[in-house]
Amino acid sequence: MSAAVSYAVWALLGVALLGLWARSRSAGSTVARPAVVVERLATGPLLRVALVAWWMFTGWHFFAR
Amino acid sequence: MVPATEHHAGWRTSALLAAGAAYALGAAATTAFTLPADVMTGLPIVALAVLVVARWPLRPRPLQLAPDARGTHPYRAWGALLAVIVVWELVLYLARGSRGAHPTLSSMADALDRHYILKALVFFGWLSLGALIVLKGTQANAPSSTPAETP
């Protein structure tokens, strides 16, 4: 697999992310907005632990180690 | 005329955003694998842990869908996209060959971190997400909202 293919798939996933975000903002959409997704995760008994652990890990991994 | 409480909340939000931006600019000036980077990254992590313990309810009430949203699957698309991203990340991580040919999120973040302003923006985004997580978990006992209504 070449780097071009890898980056192309990442780009497609990025476009899908933006598209989903835009769709969630449209009137009458059945797709939850990102803040609602975060709220659902932050109010789940186990999901909130995973969410906090993921946030801590990404910060430490990306910026410190 | 803006009520005093809203005015006060607006100032508080602006002050928090300014403080977060200043902190991100400072953190972006550090280099990974050094003590300053550890400290600048570790402080928000400790702060979030303290805030979560202090502000989140012990037994949260999961967000419920509004009656007119029952039968819909507002989180399904996000879950599916997340699953595809995780699978693609694993495929690239486990692939044989150079990281350049198989870029993971980490390696792309490393490339981004070489540019001061981009690193500051990503750090600010990370801080903002942490603040949103604390805020949304704190509102566990607030009236539930429909997926498309809450900003």
Backbone of each chain as ProteinMPNN parsed JSONL, in Angstrom:
{"seq_chain_A": "MSAAVSYAVWALLGVALLGLWARSRSAGSTVARPAVVVERLATGPLLRVALVAWWMFTGWHFFAR", "coords_chain_A": {"N_chain_A": [[0.85, -1.199, 0.0], [0.576, 2.203, -0.844], [1.8, 5.449, 0.279], [0.177, 7.423, -0.728], [-2.326, 6.216, -1.062], [-2.935, 5.637, 1.598], [-3.072, 8.224, 2.732], [-5.143, 9.211, 1.197], [-7.339, 7.706, 2.043], [-7.47, 8.566, 4.702], [-8.117, 11.21, 4.182], [-10.637, 10.908, 3.023], [-12.028, 9.906, 5.222], [-11.872, 12.125, 6.841], [-13.422, 13.933, 5.366], [-15.863, 12.595, 5.526], [-16.325, 12.856, 8.245], [-16.639, 15.647, 8.481], [-18.869, 15.926, 6.844], [-20.795, 14.49, 8.274], [-20.925, 16.012, 10.551], [-21.918, 18.418, 9.451], [-24.391, 17.491, 8.549], [-25.599, 16.857, 10.955], [-26.123, 19.356, 11.893], [-28.142, 20.313, 10.374], [-31.607, 21.296, 9.992], [-34.074, 19.368, 11.632], [-32.622, 17.051, 11.573], [-31.763, 13.625, 12.115], [-29.421, 12.844, 13.075], [-27.228, 12.97, 15.799], [-25.873, 15.925, 17.28], [-22.37, 16.836, 17.64], [-21.826, 17.769, 20.3], [-23.915, 16.656, 21.694], [-23.376, 13.985, 21.41], [-21.051, 13.865, 22.928], [-22.193, 14.524, 25.385], [-23.861, 12.327, 25.777], [-21.935, 10.32, 26.044], [-20.571, 11.276, 28.284], [-22.389, 10.941, 30.279], [-22.843, 8.32, 30.633], [-22.48, 5.486, 32.697], [-20.206, 3.737, 32.416], [-19.168, 4.531, 29.995], [-18.361, 7.162, 30.429], [-16.064, 6.935, 31.919], [-14.366, 5.708, 30.097], [-14.309, 7.742, 28.18], [-13.027, 9.89, 29.53], [-10.574, 8.671, 30.113], [-9.657, 8.217, 27.502], [-9.382, 10.865, 26.6], [-7.379, 11.804, 28.304], [-5.28, 10.073, 27.604], [-4.853, 10.658, 24.849], [-3.975, 13.327, 24.947], [-1.621, 13.128, 26.494], [-0.134, 11.365, 24.9], [0.047, 12.714, 22.412], [1.23, 15.201, 23.035], [3.135, 15.027, 25.107], [4.528, 12.497, 25.414]], "CA_chain_A": [[0.0, 0.0, 0.0], [1.418, 3.395, -0.927], [1.43, 6.554, 1.167], [-0.922, 8.177, -1.347], [-3.588, 5.525, -0.739], [-3.179, 5.831, 3.034], [-3.528, 9.607, 2.965], [-6.442, 9.388, 0.527], [-8.38, 7.156, 2.923], [-7.607, 9.519, 5.824], [-8.834, 12.396, 3.681], [-12.048, 10.516, 2.878], [-12.603, 9.825, 6.568], [-12.023, 13.51, 7.289], [-14.589, 14.485, 4.657], [-17.047, 11.957, 6.121], [-16.508, 13.482, 9.563], [-17.205, 16.987, 8.261], [-20.217, 15.742, 6.3], [-21.682, 14.061, 9.357], [-21.097, 17.197, 11.407], [-22.815, 19.338, 8.744], [-25.729, 16.891, 8.539], [-26.164, 16.952, 12.306], [-26.509, 20.761, 12.124], [-29.301, 20.682, 9.559], [-32.89, 21.258, 10.699], [-34.794, 18.107, 11.587], [-31.711, 15.925, 11.391], [-31.834, 12.559, 13.118], [-28.054, 12.59, 13.538], [-26.921, 13.782, 16.974], [-24.773, 16.881, 17.149], [-21.193, 16.369, 18.386], [-21.933, 18.057, 21.73], [-24.868, 15.697, 22.272], [-22.64, 12.717, 21.492], [-20.177, 13.985, 24.106], [-23.067, 14.483, 26.571], [-24.293, 10.927, 25.969], [-20.78, 9.568, 26.549], [-20.202, 11.777, 29.617], [-23.413, 10.586, 31.265], [-22.931, 6.856, 30.725], [-21.675, 5.048, 33.849], [-18.906, 3.204, 31.998], [-18.678, 5.316, 28.857], [-17.697, 8.395, 30.876], [-14.712, 6.561, 32.347], [-13.612, 5.501, 28.854], [-14.136, 9.052, 27.535], [-11.999, 10.644, 30.262], [-9.298, 7.97, 29.914], [-9.239, 8.467, 26.116], [-8.935, 12.267, 26.511], [-6.08, 11.9, 28.99], [-4.274, 9.344, 26.816], [-4.508, 11.371, 23.605], [-3.173, 14.506, 25.294], [-0.281, 12.707, 26.924], [0.533, 10.732, 23.753], [0.315, 13.68, 21.345], [1.995, 16.395, 23.409], [4.194, 14.809, 26.095], [5.357, 11.3, 25.177]], "C_chain_A": [[0.889, 1.253, 0.0], [0.92, 4.47, 0.031], [0.239, 7.318, 0.609], [-2.27, 7.564, -1.012], [-3.945, 5.762, 0.728], [-3.731, 7.219, 3.315], [-4.893, 9.857, 2.333], [-7.576, 8.858, 1.406], [-8.572, 8.065, 4.135], [-8.404, 10.75, 5.393], [-10.327, 12.104, 3.537], [-12.74, 10.455, 4.244], [-12.813, 11.227, 7.143], [-13.236, 14.176, 6.658], [-15.882, 13.906, 5.237], [-17.37, 12.575, 7.479], [-17.168, 14.858, 9.424], [-18.639, 16.893, 7.738], [-21.221, 15.366, 7.373], [-21.969, 15.232, 10.297], [-22.085, 18.162, 10.763], [-24.252, 18.8, 8.755], [-26.384, 17.001, 9.904], [-26.663, 18.361, 12.61], [-27.771, 21.138, 11.357], [-30.597, 20.5, 10.343], [-33.553, 19.9, 10.527], [-33.918, 16.883, 11.418], [-31.89, 14.885, 12.493], [-30.445, 12.178, 13.623], [-27.748, 13.528, 14.704], [-25.776, 14.748, 16.685], [-23.599, 16.407, 18.007], [-21.297, 16.61, 19.897], [-22.891, 17.088, 22.429], [-24.206, 14.319, 22.397], [-21.735, 12.724, 22.725], [-21.012, 13.886, 25.388], [-23.52, 13.051, 26.859], [-23.152, 10.098, 26.562], [-20.466, 9.968, 27.992], [-21.232, 11.451, 30.681], [-23.638, 9.08, 31.341], [-22.019, 6.375, 31.842], [-20.29, 4.527, 33.472], [-18.299, 4.037, 30.877], [-17.921, 6.555, 29.313], [-16.284, 8.113, 31.365], [-13.825, 6.391, 31.112], [-13.319, 6.837, 28.168], [-13.014, 9.846, 28.196], [-10.627, 10.004, 30.053], [-8.764, 8.218, 28.509], [-8.689, 9.896, 25.976], [-7.552, 12.42, 27.149], [-4.974, 11.248, 28.165], [-3.86, 10.136, 25.576], [-3.641, 12.598, 23.904], [-1.747, 14.123, 25.648], [0.513, 12.159, 25.738], [0.922, 11.757, 22.685], [1.29, 14.785, 21.776], [3.162, 16.139, 24.361], [5.114, 13.65, 25.714], [5.047, 10.644, 23.851]], "O_chain_A": [[1.847, 1.336, 0.769], [-0.207, 4.421, 0.525], [-0.606, 7.804, 1.361], [-3.234, 8.271, -0.718], [-5.094, 6.048, 1.064], [-4.717, 7.379, 4.034], [-5.701, 10.618, 2.865], [-8.636, 9.476, 1.505], [-9.704, 8.311, 4.552], [-9.245, 11.26, 6.133], [-11.171, 12.932, 3.879], [-13.88, 10.893, 4.4], [-13.795, 11.486, 7.837], [-13.983, 14.892, 7.325], [-16.868, 14.621, 5.418], [-18.534, 12.789, 7.817], [-18.114, 15.189, 10.139], [-19.508, 17.672, 8.13], [-22.351, 15.855, 7.386], [-23.091, 15.416, 10.77], [-22.985, 18.67, 11.432], [-25.205, 19.556, 8.944], [-27.593, 17.216, 9.999], [-27.519, 18.549, 13.474], [-28.4, 22.155, 11.649], [-30.68, 19.662, 11.241], [-33.592, 19.349, 9.427], [-34.42, 15.792, 11.149], [-32.136, 15.223, 13.651], [-30.302, 11.308, 14.482], [-27.978, 14.734, 14.614], [-24.842, 14.432, 15.948], [-23.789, 15.674, 18.978], [-20.9, 15.754, 20.687], [-22.706, 16.746, 23.597], [-24.443, 13.587, 23.357], [-21.655, 11.742, 23.464], [-20.599, 13.248, 26.356], [-23.561, 12.615, 28.009], [-23.363, 9.283, 27.46], [-20.136, 9.12, 28.821], [-20.98, 11.662, 31.868], [-24.537, 8.623, 32.047], [-20.876, 6.824, 31.924], [-19.307, 4.845, 34.142], [-17.084, 4.227, 30.81], [-16.952, 6.962, 28.673], [-15.402, 8.962, 31.239], [-12.688, 6.862, 31.078], [-12.227, 7.046, 27.641], [-12.156, 10.408, 27.515], [-9.636, 10.704, 29.841], [-7.562, 8.41, 28.329], [-7.669, 10.115, 25.324], [-6.672, 13.083, 26.599], [-3.876, 11.79, 28.039], [-2.672, 10.271, 25.283], [-2.68, 12.869, 23.184], [-0.789, 14.723, 25.161], [1.698, 12.458, 25.591], [2.01, 11.674, 22.116], [2.09, 15.251, 20.965], [4.089, 16.947, 24.423], [6.335, 13.803, 25.695], [5.656, 9.631, 23.506]]}, "seq_chain_B": "MVPATEHHAGWRTSALLAAGAAYALGAAATTAFTLPADVMTGLPIVALAVLVVARWPLRPRPLQLAPDARGTHPYRAWGALLAVIVVWELVLYLARGSRGAHPTLSSMADALDRHYILKALVFFGWLSLGALIVLKGTQANAPSSTPAETP", "coords_chain_B": {"N_chain_B": [[-31.697, 44.714, 26.707], [-28.902, 43.089, 28.197], [-29.199, 40.603, 30.629], [-27.731, 40.663, 33.966], [-26.615, 38.238, 34.889], [-26.212, 36.77, 32.539], [-24.439, 38.449, 31.265], [-22.283, 38.292, 33.014], [-21.672, 35.562, 32.755], [-20.905, 35.53, 30.096], [-18.562, 37.061, 30.174], [-17.039, 35.405, 31.786], [-16.784, 33.113, 30.199], [-15.373, 34.213, 28.045], [-13.006, 34.946, 29.357], [-12.084, 32.428, 30.157], [-11.661, 31.236, 27.652], [-9.637, 32.907, 26.655], [-7.629, 32.429, 28.555], [-7.235, 29.71, 28.087], [-6.312, 29.784, 25.454], [-3.916, 31.205, 25.779], [-2.577, 29.433, 27.429], [-2.357, 27.236, 25.697], [-0.692, 28.297, 23.725], [1.613, 28.557, 25.23], [2.089, 25.871, 25.92], [2.53, 24.811, 23.414], [5.02, 25.684, 22.853], [6.747, 24.0, 24.073], [8.808, 21.004, 24.01], [8.23, 17.662, 23.054], [8.822, 14.831, 25.188], [10.247, 16.116, 27.167], [10.72, 17.686, 30.394], [9.267, 20.179, 30.719], [7.22, 19.811, 28.769], [5.945, 17.586, 29.795], [4.945, 18.67, 32.185], [3.3, 20.804, 31.287], [1.388, 19.385, 29.871], [0.536, 17.565, 31.728], [-0.683, 19.077, 33.773], [-3.337, 20.038, 32.849], [-4.499, 17.496, 32.652], [-4.503, 16.546, 35.286], [-6.096, 18.545, 36.37], [-8.539, 18.1, 35.05], [-9.164, 15.58, 36.062], [-9.562, 16.208, 38.764], [-11.735, 18.013, 38.583], [-13.697, 16.377, 37.467], [-14.089, 14.472, 39.486], [-14.972, 16.167, 41.49], [-17.254, 17.474, 40.436], [-18.921, 15.805, 38.907], [-21.849, 13.733, 39.063], [-22.218, 10.967, 41.326], [-23.76, 8.781, 40.585], [-24.582, 8.757, 37.469], [-27.236, 9.926, 35.286], [-28.014, 8.533, 32.352], [-28.183, 10.242, 29.213], [-31.367, 10.763, 27.891], [-33.44, 10.059, 25.057], [-35.658, 12.396, 23.524], [-39.268, 12.102, 23.488], [-40.268, 12.327, 20.8], [-38.083, 11.589, 19.396], [-37.689, 8.971, 19.701], [-37.037, 5.693, 18.478], [-35.43, 6.542, 16.481], [-31.953, 6.59, 15.498], [-29.734, 8.319, 16.666], [-27.019, 8.235, 17.291], [-25.828, 6.302, 15.817], [-24.571, 6.699, 13.269], [-22.306, 8.145, 14.005], [-21.018, 6.291, 15.623], [-20.488, 4.279, 13.757], [-18.714, 5.592, 12.012], [-16.609, 6.119, 13.767], [-15.827, 3.487, 14.312], [-14.85, 2.686, 11.786], [-12.683, 4.437, 11.562], [-11.07, 3.56, 13.695], [-10.499, 0.938, 12.875], [-9.096, 1.451, 10.477], [-6.904, 2.858, 11.487], [-5.706, 0.801, 12.981], [-5.099, -1.013, 10.927], [-3.13, 0.422, 9.505], [-1.265, 0.769, 11.525], [-0.433, -1.813, 12.053], [0.596, -2.596, 9.644], [3.229, -3.727, 7.511], [6.332, -2.08, 6.821], [7.412, 1.347, 6.177], [6.621, 4.086, 8.434], [6.037, 6.349, 7.095], [4.787, 5.498, 4.775], [2.607, 4.373, 5.844], [0.778, 6.156, 7.427], [-0.202, 6.893, 10.727], [-2.628, 8.204, 13.071], [-1.128, 9.232, 15.142], [1.437, 9.623, 13.982], [0.791, 11.519, 12.087], [-0.013, 13.553, 13.762], [2.416, 14.101, 14.977], [3.807, 15.207, 12.819], [2.311, 17.485, 12.478], [2.831, 18.795, 14.833], [5.264, 19.985, 14.47], [4.915, 22.484, 13.601], [4.501, 25.507, 15.082], [2.127, 27.156, 15.465], [0.101, 25.477, 14.517], [0.342, 23.356, 16.309], [-0.321, 24.684, 18.654], [-2.99, 25.262, 18.101], [-4.101, 22.683, 17.951], [-3.61, 21.828, 20.536], [-5.17, 23.653, 21.941], [-7.669, 22.863, 21.006], [-7.773, 20.342, 22.177], [-7.804, 21.038, 24.901], [-10.246, 22.426, 24.937], [-12.038, 20.383, 24.322], [-11.741, 18.846, 26.602], [-12.84, 20.608, 28.505], [-15.461, 20.674, 27.563], [-16.212, 18.032, 28.003], [-16.166, 17.895, 30.824], [-18.168, 19.771, 31.384], [-20.494, 18.683, 30.115], [-20.795, 16.279, 31.467], [-21.301, 17.234, 33.982], [-23.813, 18.276, 33.726], [-25.551, 16.231, 34.066], [-27.924, 15.879, 35.47], [-29.631, 17.675, 34.429], [-32.588, 18.714, 32.523], [-33.456, 16.407, 29.936], [-32.432, 16.484, 26.458], [-33.292, 16.755, 22.97], [-31.452, 15.063, 20.366], [-30.842, 16.793, 18.186], [-31.309, 19.308, 19.124], [-29.645, 20.395, 21.128], [-26.809, 22.518, 21.118]], "CA_chain_B": [[-30.56, 44.805, 27.608], [-28.448, 41.768, 28.601], [-29.26, 40.412, 32.084], [-26.419, 40.671, 34.633], [-26.056, 36.883, 34.987], [-25.721, 36.4, 31.209], [-23.269, 39.295, 31.034], [-21.222, 37.713, 33.831], [-21.302, 34.276, 32.141], [-20.187, 35.841, 28.867], [-17.2, 37.473, 30.547], [-16.334, 34.238, 32.317], [-16.439, 32.277, 29.046], [-14.302, 34.898, 27.3], [-11.779, 34.85, 30.149], [-11.619, 31.037, 30.087], [-11.127, 31.011, 26.303], [-8.354, 33.624, 26.559], [-6.657, 31.694, 29.377], [-6.948, 28.46, 27.381], [-5.483, 30.101, 24.278], [-2.58, 31.56, 26.273], [-1.951, 28.192, 27.909], [-2.027, 26.427, 24.513], [0.491, 28.9, 23.095], [2.758, 28.194, 26.074], [2.336, 24.433, 25.806], [3.039, 24.53, 22.063], [6.437, 26.078, 22.805], [7.548, 22.94, 24.688], [9.18, 19.886, 23.134], [7.852, 16.36, 23.626], [9.858, 14.064, 25.895], [10.993, 16.968, 28.099], [9.955, 17.967, 31.617], [8.234, 21.214, 30.491], [6.081, 19.232, 28.036], [5.224, 16.733, 30.757], [4.231, 19.52, 33.147], [2.229, 21.552, 30.607], [0.336, 18.441, 29.488], [0.036, 16.902, 32.926], [-1.549, 19.96, 34.579], [-4.761, 19.914, 32.455], [-4.98, 16.136, 32.935], [-4.81, 16.51, 36.723], [-7.231, 19.46, 36.59], [-9.768, 17.431, 34.605], [-9.463, 14.505, 37.019], [-10.105, 16.843, 39.975], [-13.056, 18.564, 38.256], [-14.628, 15.261, 37.254], [-14.419, 13.894, 40.803], [-15.685, 17.163, 42.299], [-18.5, 18.002, 39.852], [-19.81, 14.815, 38.289], [-22.624, 12.944, 40.026], [-21.699, 9.617, 41.554], [-24.57, 7.879, 39.739], [-25.131, 9.604, 36.395], [-28.438, 9.482, 34.572], [-27.691, 8.633, 30.923], [-29.013, 11.133, 28.389], [-32.499, 10.069, 27.281], [-33.985, 10.686, 23.857], [-36.987, 12.99, 23.663], [-40.288, 11.164, 22.963], [-40.395, 12.35, 19.337], [-36.855, 11.065, 18.779], [-37.628, 7.533, 19.935], [-37.087, 4.936, 17.224], [-34.328, 6.986, 15.622], [-30.644, 6.153, 16.001], [-28.918, 9.517, 16.459], [-25.584, 8.018, 17.531], [-25.354, 5.174, 15.003], [-23.633, 7.143, 12.23], [-21.037, 8.504, 14.659], [-20.4, 5.038, 16.056], [-19.979, 3.584, 12.563], [-17.535, 6.32, 11.531], [-15.55, 5.87, 14.743], [-15.361, 2.112, 14.116], [-14.036, 2.659, 10.565], [-11.421, 5.135, 11.865], [-10.266, 2.68, 14.556], [-10.022, -0.179, 12.045], [-8.072, 1.967, 9.548], [-5.729, 3.155, 12.315], [-5.071, -0.478, 13.306], [-4.53, -1.563, 9.684], [-1.891, 1.133, 9.21], [-0.32, 0.545, 12.622], [0.095, -3.179, 11.967], [1.134, -2.849, 8.301], [4.691, -3.757, 7.387], [6.852, -0.971, 6.028], [7.723, 2.586, 6.903], [5.502, 4.872, 8.946], [5.711, 7.334, 6.062], [3.837, 4.893, 3.831], [1.421, 3.96, 6.606], [0.648, 7.192, 8.469], [-1.236, 6.753, 11.743], [-3.021, 9.498, 13.64], [0.001, 9.71, 15.948], [2.512, 10.14, 13.132], [0.314, 12.77, 11.477], [0.026, 14.566, 14.822], [3.827, 14.472, 15.129], [4.141, 16.109, 11.712], [1.606, 18.746, 12.748], [3.452, 19.426, 16.0], [6.482, 20.71, 14.092], [4.527, 23.868, 13.305], [4.097, 26.066, 16.381], [0.727, 27.609, 15.521], [-0.776, 24.303, 14.372], [0.397, 22.616, 17.573], [-1.098, 25.47, 19.621], [-4.418, 25.082, 17.766], [-4.503, 21.321, 18.345], [-3.611, 21.795, 22.011], [-6.366, 24.412, 22.363], [-8.812, 21.978, 20.739], [-7.767, 19.288, 23.202], [-8.274, 21.676, 26.145], [-11.677, 22.737, 24.781], [-12.773, 19.119, 24.426], [-11.74, 18.496, 28.024], [-13.818, 21.478, 29.175], [-16.793, 20.216, 27.139], [-16.474, 16.758, 28.69], [-16.517, 18.213, 32.224], [-19.454, 20.487, 31.364], [-21.605, 17.792, 29.752], [-20.972, 15.314, 32.547], [-21.848, 17.966, 35.119], [-25.224, 18.542, 33.459], [-26.235, 14.94, 33.997], [-29.26, 15.915, 36.057], [-30.441, 18.698, 33.759], [-33.606, 18.1, 31.668], [-32.865, 15.81, 28.743], [-32.674, 17.248, 25.236], [-33.274, 15.957, 21.75], [-30.119, 15.095, 19.784], [-30.583, 17.885, 17.245], [-31.607, 20.604, 19.717], [-28.53, 20.94, 21.885], [-25.739, 22.9, 20.192]], "C_chain_B": [[-30.2, 43.393, 28.105], [-28.528, 41.645, 30.116], [-27.859, 40.27, 32.684], [-25.79, 39.278, 34.671], [-25.484, 36.43, 33.644], [-24.445, 37.168, 30.88], [-22.064, 38.699, 31.76], [-20.734, 36.403, 33.212], [-20.506, 34.497, 30.857], [-18.745, 36.232, 29.14], [-16.38, 36.285, 31.022], [-15.898, 33.317, 31.175], [-15.29, 32.889, 28.258], [-12.972, 34.766, 28.036], [-11.199, 33.444, 30.093], [-11.001, 30.73, 28.728], [-9.757, 31.677, 26.144], [-7.273, 32.891, 27.354], [-6.254, 30.396, 28.689], [-6.045, 28.699, 26.18], [-4.056, 30.43, 24.707], [-1.84, 30.307, 26.742], [-1.509, 27.327, 26.723], [-0.789, 26.978, 23.804], [1.748, 28.561, 23.897], [3.113, 26.725, 25.927], [2.942, 24.083, 24.45], [4.525, 24.864, 21.937], [7.33, 25.005, 23.427], [7.836, 21.839, 23.672], [8.829, 18.576, 23.832], [9.064, 15.654, 24.218], [10.765, 14.957, 26.745], [10.094, 17.24, 29.304], [8.913, 19.073, 31.406], [6.998, 20.676, 29.756], [5.253, 18.351, 28.956], [4.36, 17.58, 31.688], [3.045, 20.221, 32.475], [1.087, 20.643, 30.146], [-0.292, 17.803, 30.719], [-0.918, 17.768, 33.742], [-3.022, 19.901, 34.151], [-5.334, 18.529, 32.754], [-5.364, 16.014, 34.412], [-6.038, 17.38, 37.017], [-8.547, 18.788, 36.187], [-10.161, 16.322, 35.584], [-10.1, 15.09, 38.285], [-11.528, 17.345, 39.721], [-14.1, 17.465, 38.108], [-15.054, 14.659, 38.593], [-15.29, 14.869, 41.595], [-17.082, 17.483, 41.76], [-19.443, 16.949, 39.29], [-20.582, 14.055, 39.361], [-22.068, 11.528, 40.141], [-22.436, 8.601, 40.675], [-25.218, 8.714, 38.637], [-26.4, 9.021, 35.796], [-28.155, 9.639, 33.085], [-28.691, 9.512, 30.174], [-30.116, 10.329, 27.705], [-32.955, 10.814, 26.027], [-35.347, 11.277, 24.165], [-38.006, 12.037, 23.031], [-40.376, 11.153, 21.438], [-39.148, 11.827, 18.635], [-36.708, 9.563, 18.991], [-37.765, 6.795, 18.598], [-36.029, 5.389, 16.228], [-33.011, 6.502, 16.251], [-29.653, 7.295, 15.811], [-27.418, 9.31, 16.621], [-24.982, 6.983, 16.58], [-24.301, 5.607, 13.972], [-22.27, 7.495, 12.83], [-20.281, 7.25, 15.097], [-19.774, 4.292, 14.888], [-18.704, 4.256, 12.058], [-16.35, 6.089, 12.472], [-14.962, 4.474, 14.556], [-14.459, 2.018, 12.881], [-12.674, 3.318, 10.828], [-10.504, 4.23, 12.7], [-9.684, 1.521, 13.74], [-8.901, 0.285, 11.118], [-6.781, 2.289, 10.297], [-4.967, 1.852, 12.631], [-4.416, -1.109, 12.077], [-3.185, -0.913, 9.396], [-0.829, 0.858, 10.283], [0.358, -0.819, 12.492], [0.733, -3.491, 10.615], [2.657, -2.851, 8.325], [5.139, -2.58, 6.529], [7.029, 0.279, 6.851], [6.457, 3.272, 7.381], [5.075, 5.92, 7.906], [4.688, 6.809, 5.066], [2.539, 4.497, 4.521], [1.186, 4.94, 7.752], [-0.512, 6.911, 9.424], [-1.617, 8.137, 12.247], [-1.858, 10.094, 14.436], [1.087, 10.322, 15.069], [2.08, 11.429, 12.436], [0.31, 13.897, 12.506], [1.462, 15.038, 15.058], [4.238, 15.478, 14.051], [3.533, 17.491, 11.94], [2.307, 19.536, 13.854], [4.733, 20.188, 15.663], [6.192, 22.17, 13.769], [3.875, 24.462, 14.56], [2.61, 26.41, 16.45], [-0.241, 26.431, 15.407], [-0.826, 23.498, 15.664], [-0.431, 23.339, 18.646], [-2.6, 25.289, 19.376], [-4.914, 23.701, 18.208], [-4.574, 21.221, 19.867], [-4.846, 22.523, 22.549], [-7.631, 23.572, 22.133], [-8.922, 20.88, 21.781], [-8.277, 19.843, 24.536], [-9.783, 21.932, 26.083], [-12.523, 21.481, 24.9], [-12.838, 18.666, 25.888], [-12.767, 19.31, 28.792], [-15.243, 21.041, 28.839], [-17.177, 18.917, 27.852], [-16.901, 17.012, 30.133], [-17.915, 18.826, 32.27], [-20.619, 19.528, 31.104], [-21.85, 16.734, 30.824], [-21.592, 15.944, 33.771], [-23.346, 18.168, 34.969], [-26.046, 17.265, 33.423], [-27.652, 14.994, 34.531], [-30.15, 17.005, 35.461], [-31.496, 18.007, 32.912], [-32.992, 17.573, 30.381], [-33.263, 16.585, 27.506], [-32.697, 16.31, 24.051], [-31.919, 16.088, 21.109], [-29.856, 16.311, 18.917], [-30.809, 19.259, 17.875], [-30.433, 21.222, 20.438], [-27.4, 21.317, 20.949], [-24.478, 22.061, 20.38]], "O_chain_B": [[-31.09, 42.595, 28.399], [-27.986, 42.491, 30.827], [-26.927, 39.822, 32.017], [-24.578, 39.14, 34.506], [-24.429, 35.798, 33.588], [-23.503, 36.626, 30.301], [-20.97, 38.61, 31.204], [-19.53, 36.155, 33.149], [-19.563, 33.762, 30.56], [-17.825, 35.802, 28.444], [-15.194, 36.163, 30.713], [-14.78, 32.802, 31.181], [-14.358, 32.196, 27.853], [-11.938, 34.507, 27.421], [-9.984, 33.269, 29.994], [-9.97, 30.064, 28.636], [-8.835, 31.092, 25.575], [-6.142, 32.747, 26.889], [-5.082, 30.02, 28.7], [-5.128, 27.921, 25.916], [-3.097, 29.988, 24.074], [-0.647, 30.14, 26.49], [-0.419, 26.754, 26.741], [0.058, 26.216, 23.339], [2.81, 28.311, 23.328], [4.287, 26.368, 25.822], [3.764, 23.172, 24.345], [5.203, 24.385, 21.027], [8.553, 25.092, 23.32], [7.199, 21.754, 22.622], [9.088, 18.395, 25.022], [10.195, 15.87, 23.784], [11.914, 14.603, 27.013], [8.878, 17.052, 29.247], [7.779, 18.929, 31.865], [5.868, 21.042, 30.081], [4.023, 18.363, 28.91], [3.201, 17.257, 31.947], [1.936, 20.236, 33.008], [-0.056, 21.088, 30.044], [-1.493, 17.534, 30.752], [-1.861, 17.251, 34.342], [-3.888, 19.73, 35.009], [-6.517, 18.399, 33.071], [-6.408, 15.456, 34.75], [-6.904, 17.004, 37.807], [-9.547, 18.893, 36.897], [-11.338, 16.146, 35.896], [-11.061, 14.532, 38.814], [-12.421, 17.131, 40.54], [-15.237, 17.603, 38.562], [-16.231, 14.371, 38.807], [-16.225, 14.461, 42.284], [-17.999, 17.736, 42.541], [-20.649, 17.184, 39.208], [-20.05, 13.765, 40.433], [-21.526, 10.971, 39.186], [-21.832, 7.693, 40.103], [-26.276, 9.308, 38.843], [-26.615, 7.809, 35.793], [-28.064, 10.765, 32.596], [-29.886, 9.515, 30.471], [-29.842, 9.339, 27.026], [-32.865, 12.039, 25.95], [-36.103, 10.73, 24.968], [-37.66, 11.255, 22.145], [-40.539, 10.09, 20.84], [-39.15, 11.641, 17.418], [-35.743, 8.951, 18.531], [-38.506, 7.218, 17.711], [-35.762, 4.7, 15.244], [-32.985, 6.061, 17.4], [-28.823, 7.252, 14.903], [-26.627, 10.121, 16.14], [-23.764, 6.808, 16.541], [-23.266, 4.956, 13.824], [-21.224, 7.192, 12.255], [-19.061, 7.164, 14.956], [-18.678, 3.742, 15.002], [-17.732, 3.581, 11.716], [-15.222, 5.887, 12.02], [-13.746, 4.294, 14.631], [-13.425, 1.351, 12.919], [-11.641, 2.823, 10.375], [-9.303, 4.148, 12.44], [-8.515, 1.169, 13.899], [-7.88, -0.39, 10.983], [-5.688, 2.022, 9.797], [-3.738, 1.811, 12.556], [-3.322, -1.666, 12.163], [-2.212, -1.599, 9.082], [0.356, 0.731, 9.977], [1.547, -0.97, 12.774], [1.349, -4.546, 10.455], [3.287, -2.086, 9.055], [4.423, -2.14, 5.629], [6.824, 0.279, 8.065], [5.374, 3.078, 6.828], [3.913, 6.322, 7.849], [3.839, 7.551, 4.573], [1.508, 4.309, 3.875], [1.375, 4.59, 8.917], [-1.651, 6.718, 8.998], [-0.987, 9.13, 11.881], [-1.63, 11.304, 14.408], [1.6, 11.402, 15.365], [2.895, 12.326, 12.219], [0.591, 15.05, 12.177], [1.702, 16.219, 15.307], [4.923, 16.463, 14.329], [4.143, 18.518, 11.642], [2.371, 20.765, 13.821], [5.231, 20.956, 16.487], [7.105, 22.99, 13.675], [2.844, 23.983, 15.031], [1.916, 26.004, 17.382], [-1.26, 26.38, 16.095], [-1.884, 23.019, 16.07], [-1.14, 22.712, 19.433], [-3.382, 25.177, 20.32], [-6.004, 23.57, 18.766], [-5.487, 20.605, 20.416], [-5.484, 22.064, 23.496], [-8.544, 23.571, 22.959], [-10.018, 20.528, 22.217], [-9.079, 19.203, 25.216], [-10.504, 21.687, 27.05], [-13.597, 21.502, 25.502], [-13.864, 18.166, 26.347], [-13.486, 18.773, 29.635], [-16.121, 21.033, 29.701], [-18.327, 18.734, 28.253], [-17.872, 16.427, 30.613], [-18.743, 18.443, 33.098], [-21.624, 19.572, 31.812], [-22.993, 16.34, 31.058], [-22.319, 15.288, 34.517], [-24.071, 18.224, 35.962], [-27.116, 17.227, 32.817], [-28.504, 14.225, 34.086], [-31.27, 17.23, 35.92], [-31.341, 16.827, 32.597], [-32.114, 18.21, 29.799], [-34.292, 17.261, 27.487], [-32.181, 15.195, 24.122], [-31.269, 17.121, 21.274], [-28.736, 16.82, 18.913], [-30.535, 20.277, 17.238], [-30.233, 22.436, 20.376], [-27.05, 20.532, 20.068], [-23.491, 22.263, 19.674]]}, "name": "protein", "num_of_chains": 2, "seq": "MSAAVSYAVWALLGVALLGLWARSRSAGSTVARPAVVVERLATGPLLRVALVAWWMFTGWHFFARMVPATEHHAGWRTSALLAAGAAYALGAAATTAFTLPADVMTGLPIVALAVLVVARWPLRPRPLQLAPDARGTHPYRAWGALLAVIVVWELVLYLARGSRGAHPTLSSMADALDRHYILKALVFFGWLSLGALIVLKGTQANAPSSTPAETP"}
